[in-house]
Amino acid sequence: MTDSIDPQRVPHFTLSSGEKIPAIGMGTFGSDRYSPEEVSAAVAGAIRYGYRLFDCASVYGNEDRIGAVFAEAFGTGVVKREELFITSKVWNDMHGQGDVLFSLAKTLRDLRLDYVDAYLVHWPFPNYHAPGCDGNARNPNSVPFNAERYLATWARMERIADMGLARYIGMSNMTIPKLEAVLPRCRIKPALIEMELHPCFQQRELFGYCVKRGITVIGYCPVGSPNRPDRDKAPGDVADTETPEVLAAAKAHGIHPALVCLKWAVQRGQIPIPFSVHEKNYRSNLRAVVEDPLSEAEMASLAGAERNCRLVKGQVFLWPGAKDWEDLWDTDGRITV
């Protein structure tokens, strides 16, 4: 690809270990809208264009196809294994004893890798939902967060790190109360935490909490995820790309509003992982963060785009007796049980 971007031009952040990590990656969650073949084809094109970070997960149902893409890229010399930063995640129904290692073994087999660069606990609950379910689905066996249970899962994550099967381990979809309950008792602290982040949902307190503790933040739904599953759409949701702050910056730079969201994310200090199967989109996403940065005034204006609009509410994980999706996120500052 003659007009590819040199990965060295892409901004990088520094992990707590001192290692550099790309400041933007490609997500691979598209299973509610796109086939594994479409997603893996996009990954192949993204590697050729210059992406070096890919965010995967077993529950996305496409790791085997993506693994074939990785194997071909390594085999043909398009990229070396050590040049990619590949993350995956253990799904909720694999938190039990021995299941974390079993889950990672399948991921490594599907991705055709000897190790992943980072392995994350996808959600802090062992609660399961059927693939493709609607927003009203509930599993009667779902349970609230329990620190002891989570720490037992985390101990297995630490074992994976000890074995060299994951270079880093991390968490996802956590809250400050949950982190306060488990971080002091972690033998290996999380190197990365993944959370929903976009201009209309900036999670300033949680973001700052992680940064202060040297935990690198990955932000999903970075452009507001207009193609998110229907179960995650609700009345009152705000479209980031239609807010005045984002539109003003987009007009000033002559770009699509989604690209403003990505520039904002990287300049703020989080790793956005946008996903698109369309070549023109994933190419423009990467190019956006290597040129024409937002001004300080524009960044200040975008700070005012906060609408506290959480898009992925997670209501399918609610347990019997829980009131609503806010119980998952400890909105009153305490762990909801």
N, C-alpha and C positions, 0 to 999 in steps of 0.2 A: 504494500500500500504506500504509494509514493508520497502522499500527503499526510502520513502518520505523524504523531507527535512524539518527540523524543521523551521517554519517561523521565529523564533527568530534568526536564523543564517543568514537570509537574511538581507543585509544592509538596513538601513532606513535613510531617510532625515527628516528634521524638518520643518514643515509649519510655517508660520508667527505667528500662534497662540501658537506655542510651541508643538503642537501635532506631533507625529511621523507618517510617511507615508512610506510604502515599496518603496524601490529604484528601483524596477522592477515590472511590471504588465503584464497582458495579454490583448492584443487588441482583438476585436471581429468583426472587419470589414473583412468579407470574402464573402459578398453577391454576388460579381461578379464571384466567383469561386466555392463557397461551399454552400451547403444547410444549412438552420437554424439548422437542426438536427445534421449535422456534426460539426457546430460551438459549439452548446450547449453541445455536447458530449465531445468536447475538454475542455470546461469550467469545466465540471464535473470532468474530469481527472485531470485538473490543480489544482482544489481545493484540491483534495485528495493528490496531490503531494506536495503541500505547497504554492501555489500562494495565495496571499491575496488581490491583487489589480486587478480589472477588469474594462476595459475601454469600455463602451457601447455607443450606440447612437440609437435614434429612426429610423433614416434613414437606418440603417443597416438591418432592417427588420427581426430581430431575437430576440428581447427583450422578447417576450412572451415565446419562448422556453428556453431562458437563465433563465427567471424567474422561470420556472418549476424546473430547476436544482438548483437554489438557495433555493427554498422552500424545496426540498428534502434534500439538504445538511443541512439546519437548522433543519428540522424535525427529521432527523436520528442522529443528534448530531455530524456530521462530522466537522462542524464549527459553531460558534455562529455568529449571525448577526453582532455584534459589532467588530468581528475580521476581517471582510471584509471591504475594501475601494472600493466603487462602484461609478463610474462616469457615467454620461450620458450627452446628449447634445440636445439642441433645434435646430431643422432643420430650414433652411432658410425661408421656407414658413410659419413659425409660429412666426414671429417676431411681428405681429400686436397686437393691444390692446386686452388683454385677452387671446391671443393665446398661450403665453408662459406658463401660468398656465395650460391651457387646454393640451398643449403638455406634460408637466411634469405629469399631472394627468394620462394620458395614459401610460407614461413610468412607473410610480409607479404601475399602475394596471398590466401592462405586466410583470414587474420584480417582482411583488408580494411583494413590499416593502412599508413601511410607510414613508421612506425618502431615498434620495440618499446622499452619502457623498459629492459629488461635482456635480454641474450642470453647463455646459459650453455653451456659445454661439458658435455654431459649425463654422460658417463663419460670417464675419462682414457685409455681404450683405444679403438682403432679397430675393436674386435671386434663382430661382428654376431650376432644370433640371430633366428630366424624369429618373427614375431608369434604369440603364443599357444602357444609351444613349452613342453614340460614341463621340469622341473628337470634332467633327464639330457641335454638337448640340448647338443652341443658343435660348434663350427665349427672344422674342421681348420686354417683360415687364421688363427685367433686368435693374438695375440702379447702378450707382457708389456708393461708400461709402459716407455716409452723417452722420456727427457727431451727429446732433440733433436726427435723426432717430435712430441711434445706442443707444444713451443715453436713449431714450424712452424705447427701449427694455431692456436696462440694469436696468432701474428703476423697471421693472417687475421682473427681476432677483433678485433685492434687496428685493422685496416684498416676493418672494419665500423663501429667506433666513430668513426674519423676521418671516415667518410662520413656520419655522423649517422643511420645506419640503426638503431643501438642506442645509447640514451643512456648505458647502462652495460653492461659485460661482466663475466662472472663464471664461476665453476667449480662443479663438483658432484662428489660422491663421491670427494673427494680424501683423502689422508692427510698427516700432518706430513712424513714423508720425501719424498713427492712434491712437496709445497709447497716444502720446503727446496731441492729440486732445480731448481725453475722460477721461484719468486717473484723472486729477485735478478736474473733476466734478463728480466723482463717490463717492457716500456716503459710499458704501462698496467697498473697493478695491478688485480686483480679487486675490484669494489665489493661483490660478494655471493658467498657460497659456500653451496651447498645440501648438506645432509647429513641422514642419518637421526637423529632426536632424539625421544625420549619418556622418561618417567620411568624405565623399565627399561633404557634405553640412552642415557646422558647425554653420552657422549663428552667428558668434562670437559677433557681435555688439548687435544684438537683445537678444541673450542669456545673455550677460553681463548686458544689460539694465534691464532685468527682475531680475536677481540675485541681483543687486545693490538695487532694490526696494523690496526685500524680497518676490518675487513672485516665487513659485516653478514651475519648467519647466518640462513638460511631452513631450517626443520626440517620434513622430510617424515615421514610415518607418525606424526604427533604424538599420536595416541591408541592407537598400537599396531597400526593397520591390520588389523582383523579380516577385512576383505574383500580383502586383498592376494591376488595370484594364487596358485594352489595350488603352483606351482613354488617359491614363496618361503616355504612352510610346512614346518617340520621338527620332529621329535620334540625335546622339551625347550624349545621356544619358550614364553616367559612372556607371559601376557595382562596388560598394564598395568592394565586396568580391574578386575582381580581381586586385585591386591596389597593387603595390609593398609593400607599408607600411603595409597593412593589411595582405598580404600573408606572409611577413617576420615574423610578430608576431605569426601568426597561426602556422607556421613551428616550431618556437622556443618553443611553448607550446604544440605542437602535437594535435591541435584542428581544427575544421572547421573554416574557416575565418569569418563566421557569428557570431561566439561566441566572436571573438576579438572585433567586433563592439559593442556588448553588454557590455563587460568588460570596453571598452573605455567610453561608455555612462555613466555607473554608477560611474566610477572613476572620470569622469569629473564633475558630479554633476547633471545630468538630469535623469529623470525616463523613461527608454525605455519601450515600450509596444509592444513587438514582438507578432506576431500571427502565429499559426500553428495548423492545425487539427491533425497533426501527433504526437503521444505520444513521440516518441524518440526525436523529435525536441523541444517540449515545456518542456520536462524534462531537456534536456541538456541546454536549454536557462537559466533556473533557476539555475541549478547547476553551470553554468559558472561564476555567479557573487558572489558565496559564497566561491570560492576556486581559488588558483593560479592566483593572480592579475597580471596585466601588470606592468612592471618596469617603473620607471620614464623615462628612455631612450626610451622605447617603446611608452609611452604616448607622449613624445616630437616628436617622429617620426610620430605618427599618426596625430599630429597637422598639419603636412605637407601633409596629404592626402586630404586637402581641394581642391575641384575642382569647387566650386560654382555651383554644379549640383543639381538644384531643380527638383525633380521627379514629385511631384503633383503640376502641374502648374495652375490648376483651370480654364482653358480656357472656360469651359462650363458655367461659371458664367459671362462672358463678356457681357457688355451692348452695345446697338447700338451706334456706333461712337468710341468705344474703338479700339485701334490699335492692340494690341496683349496681351498675357497673362501677360507680365511684367507690364501692367497697373494695375493689381490687387495687385501688391506687392510694389508699390511706389519706384521703383528702383532708381529714380533720387532724392530721399529724400523728395519728396512732395506727398501729396495725389492726385492721378490722378482722375480728374472729367470729 
